[in-house]
């Protein structure tokens, strides 16, 4: 007998437990496919969201989180998912081809109804080699070995020496109960790079929603001087350091190197088996830093459907047209930047 047909639906509050159970069980799904991102996207950034799923015989077999980003400055897009490095469709193996086709068809129809300029899928792996795709980003993912000492020895020699320098300097790592120390470092850090900071309430909300699965690790000197901090996500057996900030004094004391080692060490002791160093732009400083740890870059397949534009948008600091803005932004007082920055960055995604 033929299988029951697929039905595409929109996530409703009563569906959240089923959605998240599917995401946690589906190998293609990521932390950013969890249903909580819908509320974060709508409440913090005020973007309309459309969390679609395909269902067969009452069982969810694929999910696709989408959000509409509408900006006079940066254009009109339907994205899976803004402020997340991974997205796109996550499907179970048995229903994959049919479910992907059904969700893509629904997303295309939605994009046309909304009148967006483009539809973006932030895939970990390519689905459509013939679609326009972005070749700007890579990710870095590597196994965490079972023994802490083996992870130290797996770090290439020069980078291992930097970690040991941080240890020799008597640096200490702390798990913070709130985002205060992290945000001060993060906001100062992004200002020095000439980009607006996300609002503090965004990070506070992440901690509230995800609880122990969202962790802030902060590095200080033995005397308590705050040097470096990272906000990480835990998902299944993975740890994902996602947002970070450093004081100017961190470099000389190797606090940034020590920070990521401490995160790896703690994740190992927690039973994690994968360290996801996250997305970087090819050829940048963070890209080189992650390679120095022995991580190999893995291309990210950001795929697009273009409707009202001829080329892929380049809403990132690498775009030459933003050079003047970046130069001017660096000169702002941090309190001014933190006040007006969230109104700008919400449209970047």
C-alpha positions as CSV (number, residue, x, y, z in Angstrom):
1,X,0.0,0.0,0.0
2,X,1.2,3.5,-0.8
3,X,2.5,5.6,2.1
4,X,0.3,8.3,3.6
5,X,0.9,11.7,2.0
6,X,3.0,14.5,3.4
7,X,1.3,17.5,4.8
8,X,3.1,20.9,5.3
9,X,2.0,22.8,8.3
10,X,3.1,25.9,10.3
11,X,4.4,25.5,13.9
12,X,1.8,26.2,16.5
13,X,2.4,26.4,20.3
14,X,1.1,22.9,20.9
15,X,3.5,21.5,18.3
16,X,6.7,22.8,20.0
17,X,7.4,19.6,22.0
18,X,7.1,17.4,18.9
19,X,9.2,19.9,16.8
20,X,12.0,19.9,19.4
21,X,11.9,16.2,19.8
22,X,12.4,15.8,16.1
23,X,15.2,18.3,16.0
24,X,17.1,16.6,18.8
25,X,16.8,13.2,17.1
26,X,17.5,14.3,13.5
27,X,21.2,14.2,12.5
28,X,20.7,17.0,10.0
29,X,19.3,19.4,12.5
30,X,21.3,21.9,14.5
31,X,20.9,24.0,17.7
32,X,19.4,26.7,15.5
33,X,16.5,24.5,14.4
34,X,15.0,24.5,17.9
35,X,11.6,26.1,18.2
36,X,12.8,28.7,20.7
37,X,14.4,30.7,17.9
38,X,11.0,31.6,16.7
39,X,10.2,33.6,19.8
40,X,13.7,35.1,19.9
41,X,13.4,36.2,16.3
42,X,10.0,37.8,16.8
43,X,10.3,39.2,20.3
44,X,13.9,40.6,20.2
45,X,14.3,41.5,16.5
46,X,10.6,42.0,15.6
47,X,10.9,39.9,12.4
48,X,7.9,37.8,11.3
49,X,8.7,34.1,11.4
50,X,7.3,31.1,9.5
51,X,8.4,27.8,11.1
52,X,7.3,25.1,8.6
53,X,7.2,21.4,9.1
54,X,6.3,18.4,7.0
55,X,4.2,15.7,8.6
56,X,3.2,12.2,7.7
57,X,0.7,10.2,9.6
58,X,1.0,12.6,12.5
59,X,4.8,12.4,12.7
60,X,7.1,15.3,11.9
61,X,9.6,14.2,9.2
62,X,11.2,17.6,8.3
63,X,11.4,21.1,9.6
64,X,12.3,24.5,8.0
65,X,12.6,27.6,10.2
66,X,12.2,30.9,8.3
67,X,12.1,34.6,9.1
68,X,11.3,37.7,7.1
69,X,13.9,40.5,7.3
70,X,12.6,43.7,5.8
71,X,15.0,46.7,5.7
72,X,15.3,49.9,3.6
73,X,19.0,49.7,4.0
74,X,19.7,46.0,3.5
75,X,16.8,44.7,1.5
76,X,13.9,42.3,1.9
77,X,14.7,38.6,2.5
78,X,13.3,35.4,3.7
79,X,16.1,33.6,5.6
80,X,16.6,30.3,7.4
81,X,17.7,31.7,9.8
82,X,18.8,35.2,10.6
83,X,21.4,35.6,13.5
84,X,22.1,31.8,13.1
85,X,25.0,30.3,11.2
86,X,23.1,27.2,10.3
87,X,19.6,26.6,9.0
88,X,17.8,25.3,6.0
89,X,15.7,22.1,6.0
90,X,16.4,19.2,8.4
91,X,14.7,16.0,7.3
92,X,14.8,12.3,8.4
93,X,16.5,10.0,6.0
94,X,13.4,8.0,5.0
95,X,11.4,11.0,3.9
96,X,14.2,13.4,2.9
97,X,13.8,13.9,-0.9
98,X,10.0,14.2,-0.7
99,X,10.0,16.3,2.4
100,X,12.6,18.7,1.1
101,X,10.7,19.2,-2.1
102,X,7.5,19.9,-0.2
103,X,9.0,22.4,2.2
104,X,11.0,24.1,-0.6
105,X,7.9,24.5,-2.6
106,X,6.0,26.0,0.3
107,X,8.9,28.3,1.1
108,X,9.1,29.5,-2.6
109,X,5.3,30.2,-2.6
110,X,5.7,32.1,0.7
111,X,8.6,34.1,-0.6
112,X,6.6,35.1,-3.6
113,X,3.6,36.1,-1.5
114,X,5.8,38.3,0.7
115,X,7.4,39.9,-2.3
116,X,11.0,39.3,-1.0
117,X,14.1,39.9,-3.1
118,X,15.6,36.6,-2.2
119,X,15.3,33.4,-0.2
120,X,18.3,32.1,1.7
121,X,19.1,28.7,3.1
122,X,22.0,28.5,5.5
123,X,22.8,24.9,4.9
124,X,25.6,22.9,6.5
125,X,25.7,20.8,3.3
126,X,24.9,21.6,-0.3
127,X,21.5,20.6,-1.7
128,X,21.4,22.4,-5.0
129,X,24.7,22.7,-6.8
130,X,23.0,24.7,-9.6
131,X,21.6,27.4,-7.3
132,X,23.4,30.7,-6.6
133,X,25.5,30.2,-3.5
134,X,27.7,32.1,-1.1
135,X,31.4,31.2,-0.9
136,X,32.3,33.6,1.8
137,X,32.0,31.4,4.9
138,X,33.4,28.2,6.3
139,X,32.8,26.4,9.6
140,X,35.2,24.5,11.8
141,X,34.1,21.3,13.5
142,X,36.4,18.7,15.2
143,X,36.0,15.8,17.5
144,X,36.7,16.2,21.3
145,X,38.7,13.2,22.5
146,X,37.6,11.3,25.6
147,X,40.6,12.3,27.7
148,X,41.4,15.9,28.6
149,X,45.2,15.4,28.2
150,X,44.7,13.9,24.7
151,X,42.9,17.1,23.6
152,X,45.8,19.2,24.8
153,X,48.3,17.1,22.9
154,X,46.1,17.3,19.8
155,X,46.5,21.1,19.6
156,X,49.4,22.0,17.2
157,X,52.6,22.8,19.0
158,X,52.7,26.6,18.5
159,X,49.1,27.0,19.5
160,X,49.6,24.6,22.5
161,X,52.4,26.9,23.6
162,X,50.0,29.8,23.7
163,X,47.5,27.8,25.8
164,X,50.3,26.9,28.2
165,X,51.3,30.6,28.4
166,X,47.8,31.4,29.6
167,X,48.1,28.7,32.2
168,X,51.5,29.9,33.3
169,X,50.1,33.4,33.7
170,X,47.8,32.1,36.3
171,X,44.6,32.8,34.4
172,X,41.3,31.5,35.8
173,X,38.1,30.6,34.1
174,X,34.6,31.1,35.6
175,X,31.1,30.1,34.6
176,X,29.0,33.3,35.0
177,X,25.4,33.3,36.1
178,X,24.5,36.3,33.9
179,X,25.8,38.0,30.8
180,X,27.0,41.2,32.4
181,X,30.8,40.7,32.1
182,X,30.5,39.0,28.8
183,X,28.4,41.8,27.3
184,X,30.8,44.5,28.4
185,X,33.7,42.8,26.6
186,X,31.6,41.8,23.6
187,X,30.2,45.3,23.0
188,X,33.7,46.9,23.3
189,X,35.1,44.3,21.0
190,X,32.7,44.8,18.1
191,X,32.9,48.6,18.4
192,X,36.7,48.3,17.9
193,X,36.0,46.3,14.7
194,X,33.5,48.9,13.5
195,X,30.3,46.9,13.7
196,X,27.1,47.4,15.8
197,X,26.5,45.2,18.8
198,X,23.4,43.1,19.3
199,X,21.3,44.2,22.2
200,X,22.1,43.0,25.7
201,X,18.5,41.8,26.2
202,X,19.1,39.3,23.3
203,X,21.9,37.6,25.3
204,X,19.9,37.8,28.5
205,X,17.0,36.1,26.7
206,X,19.3,33.3,25.4
207,X,20.3,32.5,29.0
208,X,16.7,32.6,30.1
209,X,15.4,30.3,27.4
210,X,18.2,27.8,27.0
211,X,19.3,27.6,30.6
212,X,22.3,25.3,31.1
213,X,22.5,24.8,27.4
214,X,23.6,28.5,27.1
215,X,26.8,29.1,29.1
216,X,29.0,32.1,29.7
217,X,32.7,31.4,30.4
218,X,34.8,34.3,31.5
219,X,38.6,34.4,32.0
220,X,40.2,36.7,34.6
221,X,43.7,37.1,36.1
222,X,44.3,35.6,39.5
223,X,43.5,39.1,40.9
224,X,40.2,39.2,39.2
225,X,40.8,41.5,36.2
226,X,38.3,40.5,33.5
227,X,40.1,39.6,30.2
228,X,38.0,37.5,27.9
229,X,34.5,35.9,27.7
230,X,32.6,33.6,25.4
231,X,28.9,32.6,25.3
232,X,28.5,29.0,24.1
233,X,25.6,26.7,23.2
234,X,25.4,23.0,24.1
235,X,23.4,20.8,21.8
236,X,23.3,17.0,22.0
237,X,27.0,16.1,22.2
238,X,28.3,19.4,20.8
239,X,29.6,22.6,22.2
240,X,29.3,25.8,20.1
241,X,31.3,28.9,21.2
242,X,29.1,31.5,19.5
243,X,29.7,35.1,20.7
244,X,32.9,36.3,22.3
245,X,34.8,39.4,23.5
246,X,38.3,40.3,24.7
247,X,39.9,43.1,26.6
248,X,42.9,44.8,25.0
249,X,45.1,43.2,27.7
250,X,44.0,39.7,26.7
251,X,46.4,39.3,23.9
252,X,49.6,39.7,25.9
253,X,48.4,37.3,28.6
254,X,47.1,34.7,26.0
255,X,43.6,34.9,27.6
256,X,41.8,34.2,24.3
257,X,43.8,31.0,23.8
258,X,43.3,30.0,27.4
259,X,39.6,30.7,27.1
260,X,39.0,28.2,24.3
261,X,41.1,25.6,25.9
262,X,39.1,25.9,29.1
263,X,35.9,25.6,27.1
264,X,37.2,22.5,25.4
265,X,38.4,21.0,28.7
266,X,35.1,21.7,30.4
267,X,33.1,20.3,27.5
268,X,35.2,17.2,27.5
269,X,34.5,16.7,31.2
270,X,30.8,17.3,30.5
271,X,30.9,14.4,28.0
272,X,30.8,16.4,24.7
273,X,32.3,14.7,21.7
274,X,32.3,17.6,19.1
275,X,33.7,21.1,19.3
276,X,32.1,23.4,16.8
277,X,34.3,26.5,16.4
278,X,31.7,28.2,14.3
279,X,31.5,30.3,11.2
280,X,34.3,32.5,9.9
281,X,35.0,34.5,6.7
282,X,37.7,32.9,4.5
283,X,41.1,34.5,5.0
284,X,40.2,36.6,8.1
285,X,41.9,36.6,11.4
286,X,39.4,34.3,13.1
287,X,39.7,31.9,10.2
288,X,43.5,31.7,10.7
289,X,43.1,31.4,14.5
290,X,40.9,28.4,14.2
291,X,43.2,26.7,11.7
292,X,46.1,27.2,14.2
293,X,44.1,25.0,16.5
294,X,44.3,22.1,14.0
295,X,40.7,22.6,12.7
296,X,40.1,22.2,9.0
297,X,37.7,24.6,7.3
298,X,34.5,23.0,6.0
299,X,32.6,25.0,3.3
300,X,29.1,26.2,4.2
301,X,26.5,26.0,1.5
302,X,24.5,29.1,1.7
303,X,22.0,28.7,-1.2
304,X,19.7,31.3,-2.6
305,X,16.6,31.7,-4.8
306,X,16.7,35.2,-6.3
307,X,13.4,37.0,-7.2
308,X,14.0,40.8,-7.4
309,X,17.8,40.9,-7.6
310,X,20.4,39.7,-10.0
311,X,23.1,38.7,-7.5
312,X,23.6,37.5,-4.0
313,X,23.5,40.2,-1.4
314,X,26.7,41.1,0.5
315,X,25.5,42.5,3.8
316,X,28.7,41.9,5.6
317,X,31.8,44.0,6.7
318,X,33.8,42.6,3.8
319,X,31.7,44.7,1.4
320,X,33.8,47.7,0.3
321,X,30.7,50.0,0.4
322,X,30.6,49.7,4.2
323,X,34.2,50.9,4.8
324,X,33.3,54.5,5.6
325,X,30.5,53.4,7.9
326,X,32.9,51.0,9.7
327,X,35.5,53.8,10.1
328,X,33.0,56.2,11.5
329,X,31.4,53.6,13.8
330,X,34.8,52.9,15.5
331,X,34.9,56.5,16.7
332,X,31.6,56.4,18.6
333,X,31.5,56.3,22.4
334,X,30.5,52.8,23.5
335,X,27.3,53.9,25.2
336,X,26.1,55.7,22.0
337,X,27.0,52.7,19.9
338,X,25.2,50.3,22.3
339,X,22.1,52.5,22.1
340,X,21.7,52.9,18.4
341,X,23.5,49.7,17.3
342,X,20.6,47.3,17.9
343,X,18.3,49.3,15.6
344,X,20.8,48.7,12.8
345,X,22.0,45.2,13.4
346,X,18.5,43.8,13.7
347,X,18.2,44.2,9.9
348,X,21.5,42.5,9.1
349,X,20.8,39.0,10.4
